[in-house]
Amino acid sequence: MTAGLHNAARYAIWRLTALVATLLAVSVILFAAVEWLPGDPAQQILGINATPERLDVLREQLNLNDPVPVRYGRWLWSTLQGDLGESVRTNQSVEAIIARPALNTAILALVAFAAITAVALCLAALGGMRDGTKTSTLVSVTTLSAVSVPEFIIAGILISVVGLELGWLPAVSLVPSEGTPLSRPEILVLPVISLSIVGGAYGARLIRAAVADAARMPHVQAARLAGLTEARVLFRHLLPSAVPPSVQVLAFMVPFLVGGAVVVERIFAFPGLGSQLVDRIALRDAPVIEAIGLIQAATVIVGFQVADVVGFLASPERRTAG
């Protein structure tokens, strides 16, 4: 017990250190990437007819004449204090600009993650428990076909057929100005389907291997020989053995959702962080770009860290290893 607690504490410290170091490295890369965007920010803001004097004044106001390391340090310190700065285009606070898009994206991502998890686990259990059968082959072929099609193609097909041709669901995800996507749940259906088809199929292919391995374990075979129903074998004996690798696989859905949401939001005109990011890159609005990029990167990193911790806690061998 003592050894297990010691290992858990050591693991937690290591993970926390890795989390902080990774976030710091990402912040450097993100800031540098925004700095390397083509064009002069002052010129893009004032236009091609701006005089050299006005350009110089704006560059001074935006601190563009300061060395990059100095500007990075100033930005990082402000961010750590909870101040994300102001838009160079509208002088509006970054927090006010991204608050509602962040909420919209969070709702879309949570609903999509729930759908992906359900699809992945159901298909993985169906194929893994019947490994080597026609059912398993059908699951493999279906999931392989699904992951081979990019989500933007699936989104386009859904818009054309379900949204425009049949008119069953909105082709454009218009969120009420004073509401959230939950105010009109129907606008979430097509974006969620677009994300969950590819994500669920990808997750199912990886989790299926873990389920198939667990199905061959002696205690699972013994449960079947004892005459237990397939449902009882699945939920009581098989899934607990497949939890650690399954959690690791589902963690890969976090970066998929972050990246996929940018594409899907743009296609469906969904007012989330992805759409906001694309718009702000076109405007060269550095403070907003940096804030959104940092939020997305932090979401991915924290998702991986949490998944690793859950996998650690679910694995007795790792907790008690010396």
C-alpha positions, -999 to +999 in steps of 0.1 A: +000+000+000+028+024+010+047+016-022+015+022-042+010+056-026+046+065-032+044+056-069+012+075-073+027+106-057+058+104-078+037+099-109+015+129-101+045+152-096+060+140-128+028+146-147+023+180-133+059+190-142+054+176-177+022+195-180+037+229-171+068+223-193+047+213-223+024+243-219+054+266-217+069+251-248+036+254-267+033+290-257+067+298-272+059+279-305+024+296-307+038+331-301+066+325-327+041+312-352+019+343-349+050+365-353+060+347-385+027+353-402+034+371-434+028+409-437+032+439-415+005+440-388+004+478-388+001+479-426-027+454-426-046+473-399-042+508-415-043+497-451-021+504-481-027+541-480-014+547-445+014+572-442+048+561-427+042+584-398+009+567-389+025+533-393+053+542-369+028+555-344+008+523-345+039+501-343+048+519-312+013+515-297+014+478-304+050+474-291+061+460-324+094+478-321+103+458-290+124+426-294+104+395-298+116+379-265+105+410-246+070+410-262+067+372-255+076+377-218+051+406-215+024+385-232+031+354-210+031+374-178-002+390-187-017+357-196-006+341-163-024+370-146-056+363-166-053+392-189-055+381-225-052+416-239-073+435-264-080+430-301-058+452-323-088+455-346-116+465-323-099+473-290-124+450-274-111+427-247-101+392-259-121+376-232-153+393-244-146+383-280-140+346-273-164+340-244-194+330-264-176+311-292-157+292-265-190+282-249-205+272-283-174+250-291-174+234-256-210+224-261-203+210-296-172+192-284-189+176-254-219+163-274-196+151-302-172+134-276-202+116-260-214+104-295-178+093-305-174+074-272-207+056-276-201+047-313-165+036-306-174+014-276-204-002-293-185-011-325-154-022-306-174-045-283-193-059-313-162-066-333-138-075-304-161-100-288-166-118-321-131-116-333-126-137-365-163-139-374-182-122-402-195-096-377-159-087-368-150-084-405-180-063-412-171-039-384-135-037-396-146-029-432-171-004-421-148+015-397-119+014-423-143+029-449-154+056-424-119+067-414-109+070-450-133+098-457-124+133-443-149+149-421-153+179-445-165+155-472-190+139-448-201+174-438-207+184-474-227+153-481-249+158-450-255+194-460-264+186-496-286+156-488-300+160-453-300+198-451-309+209-486-323+180-505-345+165-478-347+196-456-348+175-424-322+195-405-306+230-408-278+231-432-263+261-414-258+262-376-272+296-367-271+301-329-296+326-314-278+359-305-288+356-268-287+319-266-265+288-270-266+258-293-288+241-268-314+267-275-317+250-309-305+215-305-312+206-341-283+227-353-259+204-335-270+172-352-252+175-385-219+189-371-219+161-344-226+134-370-198+148-392-173+145-363-186+113-347-185+092-379-148+096-384-139+098-347-161+069-337-148+047-364-112+055-356-117+049-319-135+017-326-106+003-347-082+009-319-104-001-290-114-033-308-079-046-305-080-041-267-114-058-265-102-087-286-071-091-263-093-089-232-117-115-246-089-140-248-079-136-212-084-167-190-109-152-166-131-141-195-129-175-211-138-191-177-168-168-174-181-179-208-175-216-199-195-210-167-225-201-189-227-164-182-246-143-208-226-123-233-238-091-217-227-101-183-193-113-196-189-079-214-198-056-186-184-076-156-153-092-170-143-079-204-147-041-203-129-037-170-098-053-185-101-031-216-106+002-197-069+014-195-061+010-232-096+023-241-091+055-221-058+060-239-075+057-273-103+080-264-077+106-254-067+108-291-102+121-298-094+153-280-069+166-306-092+152-333-121+172-319-100+204-316-088+201-352-120+187-366-141+214-350-122+241-369-132+225-402-167+215-393-175+249-377-164+267-408-185+244-431-216+247-410-211+284-402-211+274-365-200+304-344-173+287-323-136+291-316-127+274-348-146+299-370-133+328-348-097+316-352-100+315-390-115+350-391-089+364-368-060+349-388-073+367-419-074+399-399-039+393-383-055+399-349-025+385-329-039+387-293-071+368-303-052+342-324-028+336-295-056+333-269-076+308-290-045+288-300-034+286-263-069+274-253-069+247-279-034+236-272-041+235-234-072+215-240-053+189-260-024+187-235-047+185-204-068+158-222-038+136-227-026+142-192-059+133-176-062+102-198-027+090-187-037+096-151-069+076-155-050+048-172-025+048-144-052+046-117-070+018-137-039-003-139-029-020-107+004-032-122+016+004-129+004+016-094+024-010-076+055-012-098+087-003-081 
